[in-house]
């Protein structure tokens, strides 16, 4: 059992070392030292230290699963010889278990949770003939914090009750505090700066245009009367050509690299048109809204949409739009505009919107 614990722990540590992987699942590796208050019938000191490692993954909404390995060193007290045990001797517990976790939140901010599960634990005691491997059940209540580093590391604390079917059954309590390391998460927004001169010119058909009647941005207001040129397509404007507040515009051709928040070159080119439009709407404040389809874990999709909205905001800021005018919010899969049952519908749902305030 010692070998099994060492092997599982070293494997978990190996998993946690590579950089963030791409994938639809929200997975993590947690390492939590704990202090245990032991059942008096163990005939050891009532306090003991231990270490737990857990590999977790999301599978449906707030529901997650965890595989845990743990170990404790139990020190016998001075009166153990009264029960036939040698005094001042270390005993050991090693366990392997499976838990189901319910999160009361999205694992983005502070998120309380409950868990329950079962497994097997080996009690290595003296005399050796009393060694036994038994089943156990455990239940816990805890909380994970928001991210405390750019790598996405969180803190995790919990209180856990463990019922060990060793001898006449043992009831132990554990207080744990450690770290949670994401293994799959949306990467940080990639910011690229492109000069407005890099905008691909629009090829217009050659025709004679009456300058006095020209409407270059097709917003219904002639250029001679337009105080806010370069209006985004589809935007409603007032009589002077300035965008009316409280409307939503879906941005076309804003795409990202697969399963990431890296803007494609086409998306960067399209966003430069947004830059020009916002420069000519100096009084407007906008919300950048990111949306995904329903494929994959909804918590992961929420985080991915936020990361993509942040990437668009960062691009606009890098190209001269004041930060105070821009906010970014990811809505995940919560606001579809088409059916997620078809590929064309999912493609429509994967979008970026500008909300004029």
C-alpha positions in Angstrom: 0.0 0.0 0.0 2.9 2.3 0.7 4.2 1.7 -2.8 0.7 2.4 -4.2 0.4 5.7 -2.4 3.9 6.8 -3.5 3.2 5.8 -7.1 -0.1 7.6 -7.2 1.3 10.7 -5.6 4.3 10.9 -7.9 2.0 10.4 -10.9 -0.3 13.2 -9.8 2.6 15.5 -9.4 3.9 14.6 -12.9 0.5 15.5 -14.3 0.5 18.9 -12.7 3.8 20.1 -14.1 3.1 20.6 -17.9 1.7 23.9 -19.1 -2.1 24.3 -19.6 -3.5 21.7 -21.9 -6.3 22.3 -24.4 -9.6 20.5 -23.9 -13.2 21.0 -23.0 -12.9 19.7 -19.5 -12.2 21.7 -16.3 -9.5 19.6 -14.6 -7.2 20.3 -11.6 -4.7 18.8 -9.2 -5.0 19.6 -5.5 -2.4 19.2 -2.8 -3.8 19.7 0.8 -1.9 19.0 4.0 -4.3 18.3 6.9 -4.4 17.9 10.7 -6.5 15.0 11.9 -8.4 14.6 15.2 -8.4 10.8 15.6 -10.8 8.4 17.2 -9.7 7.6 20.8 -10.1 3.9 20.1 -7.1 4.0 17.8 -5.0 4.1 21.1 -2.7 6.8 19.6 -2.2 10.5 20.1 -5.5 12.2 19.2 -3.7 14.6 16.8 -1.9 13.6 13.6 -0.6 15.2 10.4 -1.3 14.0 6.9 -1.2 14.9 3.2 -3.9 14.4 0.5 -3.5 14.7 -3.3 -6.5 14.8 -5.5 -7.1 14.8 -9.3 -10.5 16.3 -10.2 -12.5 16.9 -13.3 -15.9 18.5 -14.2 -18.5 16.4 -15.9 -21.9 18.2 -15.7 -22.5 21.7 -14.5 -21.6 22.0 -10.8 -20.8 18.3 -10.5 -17.2 17.2 -10.4 -15.4 14.0 -9.5 -12.1 13.5 -7.6 -9.7 10.6 -7.2 -7.7 11.1 -3.9 -4.7 9.5 -2.3 -3.7 10.3 1.2 -1.4 9.3 4.1 -1.0 10.0 7.8 1.6 9.2 10.4 0.0 8.2 13.8 2.2 8.4 16.9 1.3 6.2 19.8 0.9 7.9 23.2 2.7 7.1 26.5 -0.3 4.9 27.7 -0.5 2.7 24.6 1.2 -0.1 26.5 -1.9 -0.3 28.6 -3.7 -1.7 25.6 -0.9 -4.0 24.5 0.7 -1.6 22.0 4.3 -0.3 22.3 4.5 3.3 23.3 6.2 6.1 21.2 5.8 4.1 18.0 4.7 5.5 14.7 1.8 3.8 12.9 0.7 4.6 9.3 -2.5 5.1 7.3 -2.6 5.1 3.5 -5.7 5.5 1.4 -7.1 5.6 -2.1 -10.7 6.9 -2.7 -13.2 8.4 -5.1 -15.4 11.4 -4.3 -18.3 13.2 -6.0 -18.2 17.0 -5.6 -21.0 19.6 -5.8 -19.9 23.2 -6.2 -22.1 26.1 -5.2 -20.8 28.4 -7.9 -18.7 28.5 -11.1 -15.2 27.9 -9.6 -14.2 31.3 -10.9 -14.6 33.3 -7.7 -14.9 32.0 -4.1 -16.8 28.7 -4.4 -18.2 26.6 -1.5 -18.6 22.9 -2.1 -19.8 19.6 -0.6 -18.3 16.2 -1.4 -18.9 12.5 -0.4 -17.2 9.3 -1.4 -15.6 6.0 -0.5 -12.4 4.1 -0.8 -9.9 1.8 0.9 -7.5 2.5 3.6 -4.6 0.5 5.0 -3.8 0.7 8.7 -0.2 -0.3 9.4 0.0 -0.9 13.2 1.8 -3.0 15.7 1.6 -5.9 16.2 1.8 -6.7 12.5 -1.0 -9.3 12.7 -3.4 -6.4 13.4 -2.5 -4.7 10.1 -5.7 -4.4 7.9 -7.0 -2.9 4.7 -10.6 -1.7 5.1 -13.2 0.3 3.4 -14.0 3.9 4.4 -16.5 6.6 3.6 -15.9 10.3 3.9 -17.8 13.6 3.6 -16.5 17.1 3.5 -17.5 20.8 3.3 -15.0 23.4 2.0 -14.3 26.3 -0.2 -12.0 27.2 -3.1 -10.8 30.8 -3.6 -10.5 32.9 -6.7 -7.3 32.7 -8.7 -4.2 34.0 -6.7 -1.7 33.8 -9.6 -1.6 34.1 -13.4 -1.2 30.4 -13.6 -4.7 30.0 -12.1 -3.6 28.6 -8.8 -6.3 28.7 -6.1 -6.4 28.0 -2.3 -8.6 25.3 -0.9 -9.7 24.7 2.6 -12.1 22.0 4.0 -13.4 20.1 7.0 -13.7 16.3 6.3 -15.3 13.5 8.3 -13.9 10.0 7.7 -15.5 6.7 8.9 -12.9 3.9 8.8 -14.1 0.3 9.1 -10.9 -0.7 10.9 -11.4 -2.9 14.0 -14.5 -1.6 15.8 -14.9 1.3 13.3 -13.1 4.6 13.7 -14.4 8.1 13.3 -11.8 10.8 12.4 -12.0 14.5 11.6 -9.6 16.3 9.3 -8.9 20.0 8.8 -7.1 20.7 5.5 -5.7 23.7 3.7 -3.7 23.7 0.5 -3.6 24.6 -3.2 -5.6 23.8 -6.3 -3.7 23.8 -9.6 -5.7 23.9 -12.9 -4.6 21.5 -15.6 -6.9 22.6 -18.3 -8.1 26.2 -18.5 -8.5 29.0 -21.1 -5.1 30.6 -21.8 -4.5 34.2 -20.9 -5.6 36.7 -23.6 -3.1 37.2 -26.4 -2.8 40.9 -27.3 -1.7 42.0 -30.7 -1.3 45.5 -32.0 -2.0 46.2 -35.6 -1.6 49.5 -37.3 -4.7 51.0 -38.9 -2.7 51.1 -42.1 -2.8 47.3 -42.1 -6.6 47.3 -42.7 -7.3 45.5 -45.9 -8.9 48.0 -48.4 -12.4 47.4 -49.4 -12.8 47.0 -53.1 -15.8 49.1 -54.1 -17.2 48.9 -57.6 -16.2 51.8 -59.8 -19.0 54.2 -60.0 -19.6 57.9 -60.0 -20.6 59.1 -56.5 -22.2 62.5 -55.8 -20.0 63.7 -52.9 -22.8 65.8 -51.6 -25.1 62.7 -51.3 -22.4 60.2 -50.1 -23.0 58.0 -47.0 -19.6 56.2 -46.6 -20.6 54.1 -43.6 -24.2 53.3 -44.8 -25.8 54.4 -41.6 -28.5 56.5 -43.3 -26.8 59.9 -42.5 -25.0 61.7 -45.3 -21.3 62.3 -44.7 -21.8 66.1 -44.8 -24.1 65.7 -41.7 -22.4 62.8 -40.0 -20.6 63.8 -36.7 -19.7 60.1 -36.0 -18.3 58.5 -39.2 -17.2 54.8 -39.6 -20.3 53.5 -37.8 -20.4 49.7 -37.4 -22.7 47.8 -39.8 -26.1 47.3 -38.3 -25.9 50.0 -35.7 -28.8 52.4 -35.2 -27.9 56.0 -35.1 -29.4 59.4 -34.4 -29.9 62.2 -36.8 -26.2 63.2 -36.5 -24.9 59.7 -37.2 -24.0 58.8 -33.7 -24.8 55.4 -32.2 -27.9 55.3 -30.0 -27.4 53.8 -26.6 -28.8 50.5 -25.3 -28.3 48.3 -28.4 -26.4 45.2 -29.2 -24.2 44.6 -32.3 -22.9 41.2 -33.2 -19.3 41.5 -34.6 -18.7 39.5 -37.7 -15.6 37.5 -38.4 -14.2 37.7 -34.8 -12.7 34.2 -34.5 -10.1 32.7 -32.2 -7.6 29.9 -32.5 -9.1 26.5 -31.5 -10.1 26.3 -27.8 -8.1 29.5 -27.0 -8.5 33.2 -26.7 -5.8 34.0 -29.4 -7.3 36.3 -32.0 -6.9 35.2 -35.7 -5.4 37.6 -38.1 -8.8 38.1 -39.8 -10.3 38.9 -36.4 -7.6 41.5 -35.7 -8.3 43.1 -39.0 -12.0 43.3 -38.3 -11.4 44.7 -34.8 -9.5 47.6 -36.3 -12.7 48.6 -37.9 -14.2 48.6 -34.4 -11.3 50.7 -33.2 -12.1 53.3 -35.9 -15.8 53.3 -35.0 -15.2 53.8 -31.3 -12.7 56.6 -31.9 -15.5 58.4 -33.7 -18.0 57.7 -30.9 -16.0 59.4 -28.1 -18.9 59.6 -25.7 -19.9 56.0 -25.8 -19.2 53.2 -23.3 -19.4 49.6 -24.4 -19.5 46.1 -22.9 -17.7 43.4 -24.8 -19.7 40.2 -24.4 -18.2 36.8 -25.1 -20.4 33.7 -25.9 -19.8 30.0 -26.6 -21.8 27.1 -27.8 -22.9 24.3 -25.4 -20.3 21.7 -26.2 -18.1 20.8 -23.3 -18.2 21.7 -19.6 -20.3 24.8 -19.0 -17.9 26.1 -16.3 -15.1 25.8 -18.8 -17.1 27.5 -21.4 -17.9 30.4 -19.0 -14.2 30.9 -18.4 -13.3 30.6 -22.1 -15.9 33.2 -23.0 -14.5 35.6 -20.4 -11.0 35.0 -21.6 -12.0 35.8 -25.2 -13.9 38.9 -24.2 -10.8 40.0 -22.3 -8.7 39.4 -25.4 -10.9 41.7 -27.5 -10.9 44.4 -24.8 -7.1 44.2 -24.5 -6.8 44.5 -28.3 -9.0 47.6 -28.4 -7.0 49.2 -25.5 -3.7 48.4 -27.2 -5.0 50.3 -30.3 -5.9 53.5 -28.5 -9.4 53.0 -26.9 -9.6 54.3 -23.3 -9.8 51.6 -20.7 -12.6 53.4 -18.9 -14.9 53.0 -21.9 -14.6 49.2 -22.1 -15.8 46.3 -19.9 -15.6 42.6 -20.8 -18.0 39.9 -19.6 -18.1 36.3 -20.6 -21.6 34.6 -20.7 -20.5 31.1 -21.7 -23.3 29.1 -23.2 -26.1 30.9 -21.2 -27.4 33.1 -24.0 -27.7 31.2 -27.3 -29.2 32.8 -30.3 -29.6 29.6 -32.3 -30.0 25.9 -31.6 -27.0 24.1 -30.3 -28.2 20.9 -31.9 -26.7 21.8 -35.3 -23.2 22.9 -36.3 -24.6 26.1 -38.0 -26.5 26.9 -34.8 -23.4 26.4 -32.7 -21.3 28.5 -35.0 -23.8 31.4 -34.5 -23.7 31.0 -30.7 -19.9 31.3 -30.8 -19.8 35.1 -31.0 -18.6 38.4 -29.7 -21.0 41.3 -29.2 -20.7 45.0 -28.5 -23.3 46.4 -26.1 -23.5 50.2 -26.4 -24.5 51.7 -23.0 
